[in-house]
Amino acid sequence: MNSLHPVFRDIGAAEDATDAAAALWLARDGAGWSPAEEAALQAWIAGDAAHAEAWAGIGEVMGLFDDPSAPELVPLRDQALRAAGSGARRPPVLTRRRLIGGGVGAGLAAAAAGLVVLQPQPAWRIYRAEPGARRSVALADGSQLTLDAGAEVRARFTDGRRDLILTTGQARFEVAKDPRRPFAVAVGDHLVVATGTAFNIEHDGHDAMVTLLEGRVEVRARRTGQVAARLRPGQGYRLAGGGEGVLIPQADVKQALAWTDGQLIFQDERLETAARRVSRYSPQRPIRVSPEAGDLRVSGVFAADDADAFVEAVSLYLPVAATRRPDGSVDLALRRAAAP
C-alpha cells in the first residue's frame, strides 16, 4: 500500500518524534496563533536542523493538497478508484482542513482507515564520493546516479515514492521512468521532481543550480509544494540559500557537465566559489581566499585534479598572491602595492 509522506507515515514511531512534534505544531496553528506561540515555533525550528527539515517536510505535504494533479497523489487516487470499483466502503477524504482542524488525531484516523500507512519505512541509504574522486551508482529502481568528488546523496525508495536528498556537492541523475513513483530530489529549500529524465544539480551548501538535460522536471518549494518552475531541456534554475530562485532560459549544459569529464569550466565566477570547487578535488590541500579577494572574477577551463595549475593561473592573471603553507594548503590574497 502506498504512503504519502514520512511526517504522517511515521508519526506513531518513537524514533520519529521530531516529525510528530512538527505535526503537533501544525495542528496548533490557526487564527488564534499568538505572537508568543509564533516566537516559540520559530525558536523550535531554529534550534535544530532536524526540526527545520521536519517543518519543511510537513509544509511540502500540505502544499500537495492545493494541487490535485500533484504526481505524489496519483497512487492514492488509484487506490480510491479500485476501492470504489470493488464496492468497498468509501474511504474518508484526507484534506488540509481535516488535518489542521482535527489536528494530528485526524491524520491518524485517516491512517487507520487505510489512506496512510503507519509502519516502519526503509532506512535512508547514503551514497558518497570520496574527496578527489567521482563515483557512479546504479540505484534500485534502475536510475543512474553519478556523484562528483565529495558529494553526498541520501535515498529512500518505497512502493509509492522515490525520495532523495542532495546534502552537498554535485550529482547527475538519470531517472528510470516510473510515472507512479515520482523521483524527488530535495536540495536546500526546494524539491526537484521528475518521473523519467536526466538532470544535474550542484549544491555548494548555500546556493544550488539545477540544469535539465532531457525530459522535464518541476522545481517546487519544499515547505508549501508550490511549483516554482517547470524546466525544458537546456534550461536551468538557480536556487538561492534564502529560498528565492531564478529561471535560466538557456543554461550552459557543457559547463554544467564538464566535471563528468574531469574538467571545471568557470565563466565570470567568483574567485572564492571557484577555489572552493577546485578544493573538492584536493581536500588535503585546500585553497583559501581572503574576503578582500573573494569577489574577483575567474574565467577559464581547468583540470579538476590540478589545483597547482589553477593557483598559478589566477596568480598570473588576477591581482592576487599565493602563499603556500607547510600543510600544503594555499592562501590567496590581494597583492600589496609596492612601496614607493
N, C-alpha and C positions, 0 to 999 in steps of 0.2 A: 504493500500500500504506500502511496506517495505521501511525503511530508511537505510542509510549507517552509518552515524556517526554524533554525535552532532556538530562537527566542521562545517560540511556543512549543516546538517539538520536544525540547529537553527541559521544559520549565519544572517538571517534577523531579528531576535528578539532582541529588545533593551536590554533585560536582559542578553543576551549572547555576550555582547560587547567584552569580553576577547577572546572568540573563534573567533569572527570576526577579532580582531586585530591579532591573531595568523595566520589566513588565509592571511591577508594582508602582514604580514612579509614573509610568504612563497611565495606569488606572487612576491615580490620584489627580492627574492633570485635569483641569476643567475651568469653568467660568469663575469659580471661587478661588482660583490659584492666587495665593498672596505673594507679595514681593519676598517675604522671608522664605517661603517654600521654594520660590524660583531660585533664590540665592543658595538654598540648601541643595537643590538639584544640581546647579552649576558646580558647586563645591564637590559633590559626589562624582560628577563626570570628570572634573579636572584632577581628582585625587588619584586616579589610577588609569593607565592606558587601557586596561581590560574593561573598565567602566565605560570609557568613551566608545570603545568598539561595540559593546553590548547596546548602548543607547543608539548608536548609528545603525546597528542592525535592526533594531525594533522599528526605527523610523523608516528604514527601507521596506519592511513588511507592510507598514501602514500605507505607504505610497502605492503599493500594488492594488489596494482596494479602490483607488481612484482611477485605475486603468484596467478595465475589464479585459482588454486584449493582451495584457501582460503575459508573456510566454510561461512565466512561472505558475500561472493559474490553469494552464491547459490540462495538466493531469487531474486537477480537482474537478474541472468541468466534465471531463470524460468519465470520471468516476460517478458523478451525479447522474449523467445520462444513462450509464449502464444500470445504475440502481433503479432509475425510473422505468427503463425498458423491461426490467425483470419484475416490476410490480412491487418493488421494495418500498418501505416507508420513506417518504421524502426526508432527507436529512436537513437539519437546520442550516440556515444560511449564515456564514461567518462574515460579518461586516465590521467596518470601523466603529459604527455606533454600538454594536453589541459588545465589542472588545473594550471600548472606553466606558460606555455606560454601565456595563455589567462587571467591569474590572477583570481581574485575572480569572475569577471564577467562571465567567462566560467563556473564556478561551479554553479552560479545562473541560467545561461541559461540552463544548463543540468537539473537543478531542475525544471525549468518551463516546460521542455519537458517531465517531468514525471519520471525521473530516481531517483531524490532525493526529498524528501518531506520537504518543509519549513513550519513547523507547530509546535505549542507548543507540548512539549513532557511531559509525566508523570513526576511528581516530584520524586526525589530520596527518597526512603523510608529508614529510618535509624533504624537499629536493634542494640541494645546494651545489654550487660550482665553487671549487676551491679557488682562492685568490690566485690570479695569474693563469687560470685555465678555463676553457669553455667545457660545457657538458650537454649532451643530448640524452633525452629520456623519452621512452615510449610509455605513455600513460595507459591506464587500464581500459579506457574507452576507445583506444586506437588513436587518440590525438598525439601529436608530437610536440614536445617541449624542448627548446634549446635555451640554455642558460648562459649568460655572459659571466665573465670572471667575477667571483664574489657575490653573485646573485642568489636569492633565496625565494622559492615559491612553496607555498603550502597548498595541499589539495585534499579535498574530501568529496568522494562520489557516492551518491545513493541512487535508488531506483528512480527518483524524480528530479535530482539536481546534480549539477557539476559545479562545485564551489571551489574557487582558488583565491589565494591572496599573494600578490607580489609584494613581499615585505621590503625588499631592497634590490637595487641593481637593475639589470636589463634582461628581457627574455622575449623570445619569439614563440608564438603559439600557432600551431597548425591544427585546427579543430576538426575532429571527426564529426560528420553530420549526424545529428540526433535531435530533430525538432521538439521532441517531448522532454528533452533534458537540456535546458539552456546551459551554456558554458559561461559562467560569470566570474570575471577576474576583478577582485577588489584591489584598488590602488589608491591609497590616501582616502579622500572623502568621496570617491567615485567608484562605480561599477562599470566594467566593460562587458557587455552581454552579447553573446553570439550563439548560433546553433551549428554552423559549419562554415569556417572561414579561416583566414590567416592574418595575423596582425602582430605588431611589435610594440612593446611598452618599455620605456626607460623611466626608472624611478630613482631619483638621487636622494630620497629621504625628505625632500621638500616639494619640489615640482616634479611633474611627470609629463611624458609625451607619448601619445598613442598614435601609431601610424598604421593605417589599414592597407594590407597588401592585396587581398582579394575577398570577395563576398561582401558582407555588410555587418556592421556592429552598431549597437546603441551604447552611448555613454550616459549613465544615469547617476543621479545623486544617491549616495548610499543611505542617507537618512530618510529621504522622502520618496525615493523611487522615481522621481520626476525625470523625464528624458531631457538631457541637456543637448544632445546632438545625435544625429544619425549619419554615419560616415559612409562614403562611397570609396572604392579603391583609389589609392593615391592621395586621399585626404588624411589630415592629421587633426589631433585635438590636444592642445597644451593645457595641462591642469596645474593650477597654482596651489600652493600649500593651503591657502585660505578657503579653497573650495571653488573659486572662480575658474572658468575655462574659456579658451579661445579656439574657435574653429580655424584650421589652416586649410584653405581650399585646395592648395597644391603643395603637398608636403614633398620633401626631398627623400624619396624612398632609398636611393643609393646611399645617402648619408646615414639613414636610419639603420640600414643593414650592413654597413661597412664592417662592423665588429664581427660579423659571422665569417668574414674573410681575413680576420686578424688585423684590420685597419681601423683607424679613427680619423674621421673627417670633421674638421671644425670650420665653420663659416661664421666669422664675426662672433665667435664665442668668447665669453668672459674668461680671462686667464685663470681665475680661481676655479671655475667649473671645469675647464679643460684639464688643469692639473689634477683635479680630483678624479676625473675619468682615467687619466693615464696611471694614476696611483693604484687603481684597482688591479692592474697587471703586475705591479711591483710593490706589494704591500709592505715588504720588509724595508723598502727604501722610498717612503712617501715623499711627495713634493708638496711643500707648504708655501703658501703665497701670503705675503703681508697684506693687511687690509688696504693700504695705500695703492698697491699694485693689482688688487683683485679685479678691478673693472677694466683693465687694459684688454684689448681685443686680439684674438688669435684666429688666424685662418691658415689652413693647410691640411695635408694628408700625412699621417704618421703611422708607423708600425706600432701596433698596440703594445708589443712587448719590448720596445726600445725606448725606455724613459730617458736615457742619456741623450739620444738624438733630439727628443722634444726639448730638454733643458738647453741644449746647445743652440737650437733654432730660436727659441724665444729670447735667449740671452743676446743673440746676434741681431734680431730684428726689432726687439722691444727695449725700452729703456729700463731694463732690469738686470740685476747682478745675481749670480747664483753662488750660494755658499754651501759647500758640501760638508756634512757633519761626519764625525768618526763612525756613527752607526749606519752610514750610507744614505741617510735622508738628505734632502736638498731644500734650502730656503731660498725663495725668490723674493727680492725686494727691489724697490726703486733705486736706481743708481744715484749716488750722491753727486752733486755738481762739484766739479773740480775747483779747488781753492784758487783764487786769483793770484 
